[in-house]
């Protein structure tokens, strides 16, 4: 049985074309992301920096089961949401975020837990879920958005989160992924620890910071960044508007 995996930091900023104040209609931006996710092939998707208010609509529109853990910048949520509806390029990631895990195509979420990785300088959470297939097979998923590498103990936070995810998973296969804010090219020590201590591999190659590390699963297609075109739409004037400055990362695993 194969398991198609996707991770995407869906809204950290839109650098192409250059940011500008842009008025939108209510729900337009969510509809754009929903359509992009609908076109992609996945059984489970790990989303970071997803507006919490999108959760129910994403679940309904994508025919998925979903779980959510609030992260940072969620004070005054109604006001932030109003600004985001009218001028998303102005507020960018200050709208407020969450980690959201979606399961579709015969998968459902059987259990959810949250691990706080850090409270400062920004709140960082790991959303851990246990998902179950229609035939009863289960896999654990850890969805995180880690601290940026300039935070002194950022790498240690990732390793500690992996330890907790492995502890909660027990004998279940585990996917540990999301926006780790670390790349194997710049922080090889972190990825060496994840593999040597917990068997979590392989990372997305090169300078990528979004990953789908696995333990207890056979890697059929290793994690890879998808083409930019999958996260682009046509904007006014025919230009391509890139929905997020993060690439979508996908992988395929096999379960026993």
C-alpha positions as CSV (number, residue, x, y, z in Angstrom):
1,X,0.0,0.0,0.0
2,X,1.4,3.4,-1.0
3,X,1.1,6.6,1.0
4,X,1.4,9.9,-1.0
5,X,2.9,12.7,1.2
6,X,2.9,16.4,0.8
7,X,4.2,19.3,2.9
8,X,3.8,23.0,2.1
9,X,4.3,26.2,4.0
10,X,1.4,27.8,2.3
11,X,1.7,31.5,3.0
12,X,4.9,33.1,4.1
13,X,4.8,35.8,1.4
14,X,4.4,36.1,-2.3
15,X,7.6,37.4,-3.9
16,X,6.7,37.1,-7.6
17,X,5.5,39.4,-8.9
18,X,6.8,42.0,-6.3
19,X,4.6,42.5,-3.3
20,X,2.0,45.3,-3.6
21,X,-1.1,46.3,-1.9
22,X,-3.8,44.3,-3.6
23,X,-7.5,44.3,-2.8
24,X,-9.2,40.9,-3.0
25,X,-12.7,39.6,-2.7
26,X,-13.6,37.6,0.5
27,X,-12.5,34.0,0.2
28,X,-10.4,34.6,-3.0
29,X,-7.1,33.7,-1.5
30,X,-8.3,30.5,0.2
31,X,-10.0,29.5,-3.0
32,X,-6.6,29.9,-4.8
33,X,-4.8,27.6,-2.3
34,X,-7.7,25.1,-2.3
35,X,-7.5,24.8,-6.0
36,X,-3.7,24.3,-5.9
37,X,-4.1,21.6,-3.3
38,X,-6.9,19.9,-5.2
39,X,-4.7,19.6,-8.3
40,X,-1.9,17.8,-6.3
41,X,-1.8,14.1,-5.6
42,X,-1.6,13.4,-1.9
43,X,-3.1,11.2,0.8
44,X,-1.9,13.2,3.7
45,X,-0.8,16.9,3.5
46,X,1.2,18.8,6.2
47,X,0.5,22.5,6.0
48,X,2.3,25.3,7.9
49,X,1.4,28.9,8.3
50,X,-2.2,28.1,7.4
51,X,-4.7,30.7,8.6
52,X,-6.6,28.9,11.4
53,X,-10.0,30.2,10.0
54,X,-9.4,28.2,6.8
55,X,-9.5,24.8,8.6
56,X,-13.2,23.9,8.2
57,X,-13.4,25.2,4.6
58,X,-10.3,23.3,3.6
59,X,-11.6,20.1,5.1
60,X,-14.9,20.5,3.4
61,X,-13.7,21.6,0.0
62,X,-11.0,19.0,-0.2
63,X,-13.0,16.1,1.2
64,X,-10.5,15.6,3.9
65,X,-10.2,14.9,7.6
66,X,-8.2,17.6,9.4
67,X,-6.4,18.6,12.6
68,X,-5.0,22.0,13.6
69,X,-2.5,23.5,16.1
70,X,-2.2,27.2,16.5
71,X,1.3,28.7,16.2
72,X,2.2,32.4,16.3
73,X,0.6,35.8,15.7
74,X,-3.0,34.8,16.6
75,X,-3.9,37.7,18.9
76,X,-6.7,39.9,17.5
77,X,-7.5,37.2,15.0
78,X,-10.7,38.8,13.6
79,X,-8.9,42.1,12.8
80,X,-5.9,40.2,11.3
81,X,-8.3,38.1,9.2
82,X,-10.1,41.2,7.9
83,X,-6.9,42.8,6.8
84,X,-5.8,39.5,5.2
85,X,-9.0,39.3,3.2
86,X,-8.5,42.8,1.8
87,X,-4.7,43.1,1.5
88,X,-2.9,39.7,1.8
89,X,0.3,41.0,0.4
90,X,0.4,43.8,3.0
91,X,-0.1,41.6,6.1
92,X,1.7,38.5,4.8
93,X,2.5,36.0,7.6
94,X,1.3,38.5,10.2
95,X,-2.2,37.2,9.6
96,X,-1.6,34.4,12.1
97,X,-0.8,30.8,11.5
98,X,-1.3,27.2,12.4
99,X,0.0,23.8,11.4
100,X,-2.8,21.8,9.8
101,X,-2.7,18.1,8.8
102,X,-5.2,16.9,6.2
103,X,-6.0,13.3,5.4
104,X,-8.0,12.2,2.4
105,X,-8.6,9.3,0.0
106,X,-9.6,6.7,2.5
107,X,-7.5,8.0,5.5
108,X,-8.9,9.5,8.7
109,X,-7.3,11.1,11.8
110,X,-7.6,8.8,14.8
111,X,-5.6,10.8,17.4
112,X,-4.1,14.2,17.8
113,X,-1.5,15.6,20.2
114,X,0.4,18.9,20.4
115,X,4.0,19.5,21.5
116,X,5.2,23.0,22.2
117,X,8.7,23.3,20.9
118,X,9.3,26.9,21.9
119,X,7.4,30.0,23.1
120,X,10.0,32.6,22.2
121,X,11.0,34.4,20.1
122,X,7.9,32.9,18.3
123,X,5.6,30.1,19.4
124,X,6.5,26.9,17.7
125,X,4.3,23.8,17.8
126,X,4.5,20.3,16.6
127,X,1.1,18.8,15.5
128,X,1.3,15.0,15.9
129,X,-1.5,12.9,14.5
130,X,-2.1,9.2,14.1
131,X,-3.9,8.5,10.9
132,X,-5.7,5.3,9.9
133,X,-6.4,3.8,6.5
134,X,-9.7,2.3,5.5
135,X,-8.2,-1.2,6.0
136,X,-7.0,-0.3,9.5
137,X,-3.3,0.4,8.9
138,X,-1.9,3.3,10.8
139,X,1.0,5.8,10.5
140,X,2.0,8.7,12.8
141,X,2.6,12.1,11.3
142,X,4.6,15.0,13.0
143,X,3.9,18.4,11.4
144,X,6.1,21.2,12.5
145,X,7.3,24.7,11.7
146,X,10.6,25.1,13.5
147,X,12.4,28.2,14.6
148,X,14.7,29.9,12.2
149,X,18.3,28.9,12.2
150,X,19.4,32.2,13.8
151,X,17.7,31.2,17.1
152,X,20.6,29.7,19.1
153,X,18.9,26.4,20.0
154,X,16.8,26.0,16.9
155,X,18.5,22.7,15.8
156,X,18.1,21.3,19.3
157,X,14.4,22.1,19.2
158,X,14.0,20.0,16.0
159,X,15.9,17.1,17.5
160,X,13.9,17.3,20.8
161,X,10.6,17.4,18.8
162,X,11.7,14.3,16.9
163,X,12.4,12.5,20.1
164,X,8.9,13.3,21.3
165,X,7.3,12.2,18.0
166,X,9.2,8.9,18.1
167,X,8.1,8.3,21.7
168,X,4.5,9.0,20.9
169,X,4.6,6.9,17.7
170,X,6.0,3.8,19.5
171,X,6.1,1.0,16.9
172,X,4.1,2.8,14.3
173,X,5.7,4.1,11.1
174,X,6.4,7.8,11.4
175,X,6.6,10.8,9.0
176,X,8.4,13.8,10.6
177,X,8.0,16.8,8.3
178,X,7.1,20.3,7.6
179,X,9.1,23.5,7.5
180,X,12.1,22.6,9.6
181,X,13.9,25.9,8.7
182,X,17.1,23.8,8.4
183,X,18.7,22.3,5.3
184,X,21.1,19.4,5.0
185,X,23.5,21.7,3.2
186,X,23.8,24.2,6.0
187,X,23.0,22.1,9.1
188,X,24.2,18.6,8.4
189,X,24.6,17.9,12.1
190,X,20.9,18.2,12.7
191,X,20.0,15.7,10.0
192,X,22.8,13.3,11.0
193,X,21.3,13.2,14.5
194,X,17.8,12.7,13.1
195,X,18.9,9.7,11.1
196,X,21.4,8.2,13.6
197,X,19.2,8.5,16.7
198,X,15.8,8.1,15.3
199,X,16.1,6.6,11.8
200,X,14.5,9.6,10.2
201,X,15.5,10.0,6.6
202,X,16.0,11.1,3.8
203,X,15.9,14.9,3.8
204,X,15.0,16.9,0.8
205,X,18.3,17.5,-0.9
206,X,20.4,20.6,-1.1
207,X,19.3,23.9,0.5
208,X,15.7,22.9,1.0
209,X,14.2,23.6,4.4
210,X,10.9,21.7,3.9
211,X,11.2,18.0,4.6
212,X,9.4,14.6,4.8
213,X,11.6,12.4,6.9
214,X,10.4,8.8,7.4
215,X,11.0,5.9,9.8
216,X,9.4,2.4,9.4
217,X,8.3,3.1,5.8
218,X,9.8,2.1,2.5
219,X,10.8,5.1,0.4
220,X,9.3,4.7,-3.1
221,X,9.9,8.2,-4.3
222,X,12.2,10.3,-2.1
223,X,11.2,13.8,-1.0
224,X,11.6,16.3,-3.8
225,X,10.6,19.9,-4.5
226,X,7.8,20.1,-7.0
227,X,8.0,22.5,-10.0
228,X,7.1,26.2,-9.3
229,X,4.1,25.9,-11.6
230,X,2.1,23.8,-9.1
231,X,2.0,26.9,-6.8
232,X,1.3,29.5,-9.4
233,X,-1.9,31.0,-10.8
234,X,-2.5,33.5,-13.5
235,X,-3.1,37.0,-12.1
236,X,-4.3,40.2,-13.7
237,X,-2.5,40.9,-17.0
238,X,-1.6,37.2,-17.5
239,X,1.4,37.2,-15.1
240,X,2.0,34.2,-12.9
241,X,1.3,34.8,-9.2
242,X,3.2,32.6,-6.9
243,X,1.0,31.7,-4.0
244,X,3.9,31.0,-1.5
245,X,7.6,31.5,-1.4
246,X,8.0,27.9,-0.3
247,X,8.0,25.0,-2.7
248,X,5.7,22.1,-2.3
249,X,7.6,19.0,-1.3
250,X,6.2,15.6,-2.1
251,X,7.2,12.0,-1.5
252,X,5.7,8.5,-1.8
253,X,6.2,5.7,0.8
254,X,5.1,2.1,0.9
255,X,3.4,0.6,4.0
256,X,3.5,-3.1,4.9
